């Protein structure tokens, strides 16, 4: 009996020692994860602070050095699929985060605080790794010099007459292009199918790559999204899935508006994160595209922004210029407005707008979604170069 008791005591001591060793190992693991999370946060903050201070270095080393290599790899991957792999990856990430969140709640209910701390740190480290990867894979482009500086485009404060003249030039060009487009049974332009638009949008960048050294003319496949209905409810026409380098569009939007959206999202893929720059670059790509539908789409986008700006400044002057619209252009604009009025859910749109606004402000776009207004300034600067656009 004594021997059995001694054996039992030895076994209990061994088990107790093993439990202590496991707990010590877990404590060390938690400590290492804590240090890693702090180190990643410090790396992210230091990198962003440096980028804010030295945009020229960001341009030279990252935007024209590191990023094109990353972009080439990601684009070659996403071009291999006929559907949006970024959308699938995003859904998987959301489901993964939801699963981890549920596990955390379970640990909290069971009062298993040790496991709760461990999983919380694992989640935090995973998020920090993802954020650092996102910064290095694309988001540092937020800190490159402004497009107008790179393109030597002079943006100046102008009066309402210049704004009105810019609108008139845009309307006259749109009227001409609209007359040359074929129509469907609803009298809407349909020179290209959705697939043709998505597959050929990159062609507008071939002339731009010859004019500016920071553009490329490689093949880029724009994708339509399965969640296009959600985008429609939120009032969004496209999104750039930067973690995979994939430009995507809301395939439910009016067809004649999609070319500019596609070119806008490719502008992000080209390395221009600022929304106002992407809008203007998208306009330039449409303007230089061989398809007249693309050209028309670019001019319609420009008209929408410039017309709104003029209306806010001088409604009477806007109405005077609005008389220049051709019947077909007016019909297209009304169709687009009606589509969004009937399909956009105001509550959903507000939530998404608030999220997007916070994201833009966190990455050096201090005006948030209001920064889209600079698109008008760039269009005016373009017009002032030679009196045409």
LUMVEXLUM-413251 format. One line per 3 residues: number of its first residue (from 1); their letters; for each residue x, y, z of C-alpha. Coordinates in Angstrom, 2 decimals, padded with zeros to 5 digits. Layout:
! residues N
NUM) a) X/Y/Z; ...
! end
This chain:
! residues 389
1) xxx) 000.00/000.00/000.00; 002.84/002.35/000.87; 004.50/001.72/-002.45
4) xxx) 001.24/002.40/-004.32; 000.80/005.64/-002.39; 004.32/006.73/-003.24
7) xxx) 003.75/005.92/-006.92; 000.51/007.91/-006.85; 002.25/010.88/-005.21
10) xxx) 005.04/010.78/-007.77; 002.47/010.68/-010.58; 000.55/013.62/-009.07
13) xxx) 003.75/015.61/-008.66; 004.67/014.87/-012.28; 001.20/015.93/-013.48
16) xxx) 001.36/019.08/-011.36; 004.78/019.90/-012.79; 003.48/019.33/-016.31
19) xxx) 000.51/021.62/-015.65; 002.90/024.29/-014.36; 005.11/023.89/-017.42
22) xxx) 002.09/024.20/-019.74; 000.93/027.33/-017.92; 004.42/028.81/-018.03
25) xxx) 004.60/028.05/-021.75; 001.21/029.68/-022.28; 002.29/032.75/-020.30
28) xxx) 005.43/033.03/-022.42; 003.34/032.65/-025.58; 000.93/035.36/-024.41
31) xxx) 003.90/037.60/-023.59; 005.47/037.01/-027.02; 002.17/037.74/-028.76
34) xxx) 001.79/040.94/-026.73; 005.28/042.07/-027.71; 004.58/041.17/-031.35
37) xxx) 001.32/043.15/-031.36; 003.05/046.19/-029.85; 005.95/045.88/-032.32
40) xxx) 003.57/045.66/-035.29; 001.60/048.67/-034.06; 004.82/050.63/-033.61
43) xxx) 006.00/049.61/-037.10; 002.71/050.73/-038.62; 002.68/054.08/-036.83
46) xxx) 006.33/054.83/-037.61; 005.89/053.86/-041.26; 002.83/056.09/-041.71
49) xxx) 004.46/058.99/-039.85; 007.55/058.73/-042.07; 005.38/058.53/-045.19
52) xxx) 003.49/061.67/-044.16; 006.75/063.57/-043.72; 008.48/062.40/-046.91
55) xxx) 006.03/061.99/-049.83; 008.82/062.33/-052.41; 010.62/059.33/-050.90
58) xxx) 007.34/057.40/-050.87; 006.94/058.20/-054.57; 010.47/057.16/-055.51
61) xxx) 010.98/054.08/-053.36; 007.47/052.74/-052.85; 005.03/054.00/-055.50
64) xxx) 007.48/053.60/-058.38; 009.70/050.93/-056.86; 008.19/048.41/-054.47
67) xxx) 004.52/048.79/-055.34; 004.77/048.03/-059.11; 006.34/044.66/-058.23
70) xxx) 003.58/043.87/-055.73; 000.95/045.07/-058.20; 002.37/042.89/-060.97
73) xxx) 002.20/039.75/-058.83; -001.32/040.44/-057.55; -002.65/041.42/-060.97
76) xxx) -001.27/038.29/-062.61; -003.10/036.23/-059.97; -006.47/037.99/-060.19
79) xxx) -006.35/038.14/-064.00; -006.30/034.32/-064.01; -009.84/034.11/-062.64
82) xxx) -013.03/035.08/-064.51; -014.68/036.06/-061.23; -013.68/038.26/-058.31
85) xxx) -011.40/036.28/-056.01; -011.07/039.36/-053.82; -014.78/039.24/-053.09
88) xxx) -014.51/035.59/-052.03; -011.44/036.29/-049.87; -013.22/039.22/-048.23
91) xxx) -016.27/037.08/-047.42; -013.97/034.41/-045.96; -012.19/037.02/-043.83
94) xxx) -015.50/038.31/-042.51; -016.66/034.77/-041.69; -013.31/034.03/-040.03
97) xxx) -013.55/037.13/-037.84; -017.14/036.25/-036.98; -016.04/032.73/-035.94
100) xxx) -013.26/034.12/-033.72; -015.67/036.62/-032.18; -018.12/033.82/-031.33
103) xxx) -015.29/031.79/-029.74; -014.36/034.81/-027.61; -017.95/035.11/-026.40
106) xxx) -018.00/031.38/-025.54; -014.80/031.74/-023.48; -016.31/034.76/-021.73
109) xxx) -019.50/032.87/-020.87; -017.46/029.92/-019.54; -015.28/032.39/-017.59
112) xxx) -012.24/030.82/-019.20; -010.28/034.07/-019.01; -006.94/032.49/-019.81
115) xxx) -008.21/031.17/-023.14; -010.06/034.46/-023.69; -006.85/036.44/-023.29
118) xxx) -004.93/034.08/-025.54; -007.49/034.17/-028.35; -007.93/037.93/-028.01
121) xxx) -004.21/038.41/-028.47; -004.18/036.02/-031.42; -006.97/038.05/-033.00
124) xxx) -005.16/041.31/-032.29; -001.89/040.02/-033.77; -003.72/038.71/-036.84
127) xxx) -005.38/042.09/-037.36; -002.08/043.94/-036.95; -000.34/041.63/-039.43
130) xxx) -003.16/042.20/-041.91; -003.02/045.99/-041.44; 000.75/046.07/-041.94
133) xxx) 000.38/043.93/-045.06; -002.34/046.23/-046.38; -000.11/049.27/-045.80
136) xxx) 002.80/047.72/-047.67; 000.69/046.22/-050.46; -001.12/049.44/-051.48
139) xxx) -002.19/051.90/-048.79; 001.15/053.75/-048.66; 000.12/055.23/-052.01
142) xxx) -002.10/057.54/-049.96; 001.05/059.45/-049.03; 002.62/059.95/-052.47
145) xxx) 002.60/063.52/-053.90; -000.69/064.80/-055.31; -001.47/063.85/-058.90
148) xxx) -001.49/067.47/-060.07; 002.10/067.86/-058.86; 003.23/064.68/-060.61
151) xxx) 001.42/065.67/-063.82; 002.49/069.33/-063.58; -001.15/070.41/-063.63
154) xxx) -001.76/073.84/-062.11; -004.79/073.93/-059.82; -005.87/077.49/-058.98
157) xxx) -008.90/079.15/-057.43; -011.23/080.28/-060.22; -014.47/082.23/-060.56
160) xxx) -017.88/080.88/-061.52; -017.50/081.96/-065.16; -014.56/079.59/-065.61
163) xxx) -016.59/076.85/-063.93; -019.48/077.56/-066.31; -017.19/077.54/-069.36
166) xxx) -015.75/074.20/-068.26; -019.26/072.77/-067.98; -020.17/074.10/-071.42
169) xxx) -017.12/072.46/-072.99; -017.99/069.15/-071.33; -021.64/069.31/-072.44
172) xxx) -020.73/070.10/-076.04; -018.34/067.14/-076.20; -020.87/064.80/-074.57
175) xxx) -023.58/065.89/-077.01; -021.33/065.06/-079.97; -020.31/061.67/-078.62
178) xxx) -023.88/060.71/-077.71; -025.07/061.17/-081.31; -022.52/058.60/-082.48
181) xxx) -023.55/055.83/-080.07; -025.92/052.98/-080.88; -028.97/052.42/-078.67
184) xxx) -031.00/049.59/-077.19; -034.79/049.34/-077.06; -034.84/051.78/-074.12
187) xxx) -032.95/054.35/-076.21; -029.89/053.97/-073.96; -026.33/053.72/-075.32
190) xxx) -025.13/050.12/-075.59; -022.13/050.03/-077.93; -020.46/047.46/-075.66
193) xxx) -021.65/044.63/-073.43; -020.78/044.60/-069.73; -018.10/041.95/-070.32
196) xxx) -016.54/043.98/-073.13; -016.44/047.03/-070.88; -014.77/045.15/-068.03
199) xxx) -012.29/043.35/-070.29; -011.16/046.42/-072.26; -011.20/049.23/-069.68
202) xxx) -007.40/049.09/-069.35; -006.98/050.18/-072.99; -007.57/053.78/-071.95
205) xxx) -004.27/053.70/-070.07; -002.11/052.89/-073.10; -001.97/056.53/-074.29
208) xxx) -001.58/057.73/-070.69; 001.41/055.43/-070.11; 003.12/057.04/-073.09
211) xxx) 002.50/060.51/-071.69; 003.20/059.90/-067.99; 005.93/057.62/-066.54
214) xxx) 003.83/056.64/-063.51; 001.14/054.78/-065.52; 001.36/051.29/-067.04
217) xxx) -000.55/049.77/-069.95; -000.60/046.14/-068.82; -003.77/044.04/-069.00
220) xxx) -006.10/044.55/-066.04; -009.37/042.62/-065.75; -012.10/044.52/-063.96
223) xxx) -014.64/042.25/-062.23; -018.34/042.55/-061.50; -019.36/041.69/-057.95
226) xxx) -021.88/039.16/-056.64; -022.74/041.67/-053.93; -023.73/044.30/-056.49
229) xxx) -027.26/044.53/-054.96; -025.68/045.59/-051.65; -023.54/048.14/-053.48
232) xxx) -026.67/049.47/-055.17; -028.49/049.85/-051.84; -025.47/051.75/-050.48
235) xxx) -025.18/053.96/-053.56; -021.71/052.73/-054.56; -020.64/052.02/-058.12
238) xxx) -017.31/050.30/-057.56; -014.59/049.34/-055.10; -010.89/048.54/-055.34
241) xxx) -010.05/045.39/-053.37; -006.49/046.46/-052.61; -005.50/043.35/-050.65
244) xxx) -005.59/041.36/-053.90; -005.09/044.24/-056.33; -008.50/043.78/-057.95
247) xxx) -010.65/046.59/-059.42; -014.35/045.76/-059.23; -017.62/047.44/-060.20
250) xxx) -021.30/047.33/-059.34; -022.61/045.43/-062.37; -026.18/046.60/-061.70
253) xxx) -025.42/050.28/-062.34; -026.57/051.86/-065.62; -024.32/050.42/-068.34
256) xxx) -023.18/053.77/-069.74; -021.81/054.81/-066.33; -019.74/051.66/-065.78
259) xxx) -016.82/052.54/-068.14; -015.79/055.52/-066.02; -016.22/053.51/-062.83
262) xxx) -014.00/050.75/-064.26; -011.32/053.27/-065.25; -011.61/054.92/-061.82
265) xxx) -010.95/051.60/-060.07; -008.02/050.87/-062.39; -006.60/054.26/-061.37
268) xxx) -006.43/052.88/-057.82; -004.68/049.78/-059.17; -002.23/052.11/-060.93
271) xxx) -001.23/053.37/-057.49; -003.40/056.45/-056.97; -005.31/056.06/-053.72
274) xxx) -006.78/059.56/-053.50; -010.40/059.54/-054.65; -010.31/062.89/-056.44
277) xxx) -007.22/061.84/-058.38; -008.79/058.49/-059.30; -011.89/060.27/-060.61
280) xxx) -009.85/062.57/-062.82; -007.49/059.82/-063.96; -010.54/057.70/-064.77
283) xxx) -011.82/060.61/-066.88; -008.48/060.84/-068.71; -008.50/057.09/-069.37
286) xxx) -012.05/057.26/-070.75; -011.17/060.29/-072.87; -008.21/058.41/-074.38
289) xxx) -010.03/055.09/-074.79; -010.67/053.86/-078.37; -014.35/053.21/-077.55
292) xxx) -016.74/056.13/-077.84; -018.90/054.64/-075.09; -015.94/054.99/-072.71
295) xxx) -015.36/058.54/-073.87; -019.01/059.41/-073.35; -019.04/057.80/-069.89
298) xxx) -016.04/059.87/-068.85; -017.64/063.11/-069.97; -020.93/062.26/-068.26
301) xxx) -019.07/061.71/-064.99; -017.28/065.03/-065.34; -020.54/066.82/-066.18
304) xxx) -022.25/065.47/-063.05; -019.58/066.90/-060.75; -019.04/070.21/-062.53
307) xxx) -022.79/070.81/-062.94; -023.41/070.18/-059.24; -020.58/072.57/-058.33
310) xxx) -021.96/075.30/-060.60; -025.51/074.83/-059.30; -024.31/075.38/-055.73
313) xxx) -022.47/078.56/-056.74; -025.02/080.07/-059.14; -028.24/078.20/-059.90
316) xxx) -029.30/080.67/-062.59; -026.02/080.31/-064.46; -026.33/076.53/-064.20
319) xxx) -029.84/076.57/-065.71; -028.53/078.72/-068.55; -025.84/076.16/-069.36
322) xxx) -028.27/073.25/-068.87; -030.14/074.44/-071.96; -027.15/073.16/-073.98
325) xxx) -027.84/069.50/-073.15; -029.02/067.43/-076.09; -032.27/065.50/-075.68
328) xxx) -030.38/062.19/-075.55; -027.92/063.34/-072.91; -030.78/064.65/-070.76
331) xxx) -032.54/061.30/-071.15; -029.42/059.42/-069.99; -028.92/061.70/-066.99
334) xxx) -032.56/061.29/-065.97; -032.34/057.52/-066.34; -029.26/057.42/-064.11
337) xxx) -030.87/059.65/-061.47; -034.07/057.59/-061.51; -032.12/054.34/-061.12
340) xxx) -030.41/055.52/-057.94; -033.54/057.17/-056.54; -035.43/053.89/-056.88
343) xxx) -032.70/051.52/-055.68; -030.51/053.29/-053.15; -031.45/052.65/-049.53
346) xxx) -030.76/055.86/-047.61; -029.99/054.15/-044.29; -027.57/051.68/-045.88
349) xxx) -025.95/054.46/-047.88; -025.42/056.55/-044.73; -023.76/053.68/-042.86
352) xxx) -021.45/052.85/-045.77; -020.68/056.55/-046.34; -019.75/056.97/-042.68
355) xxx) -017.46/053.93/-042.81; -015.84/055.09/-046.05; -015.45/058.60/-044.67
358) xxx) -013.62/057.26/-041.60; -011.38/055.09/-043.77; -010.45/057.97/-046.11
361) xxx) -009.66/060.30/-043.21; -007.50/057.66/-041.53; -005.35/057.39/-044.64
364) xxx) -004.38/060.99/-045.38; -007.57/062.04/-047.17; -008.43/064.66/-044.58
367) xxx) -011.66/065.80/-046.24; -013.02/062.25/-046.30; -015.75/061.67/-048.85
370) xxx) -015.93/065.43/-049.39; -012.54/065.22/-051.15; -014.42/064.13/-054.30
373) xxx) -014.91/067.90/-054.84; -011.30/068.28/-055.97; -012.23/066.34/-059.11
376) xxx) -013.85/069.57/-060.30; -010.67/071.55/-059.61; -008.65/069.11/-061.70
379) xxx) -011.14/069.30/-064.56; -011.00/073.10/-064.50; -007.18/072.99/-064.48
382) xxx) -007.35/070.70/-067.51; -009.71/073.11/-069.28; -007.53/076.14/-068.52
385) xxx) -004.51/074.58/-070.23; -005.85/075.31/-073.72; -009.54/076.19/-073.38
388) xx) -010.75/072.71/-074.24; -011.21/069.45/-072.41
! end
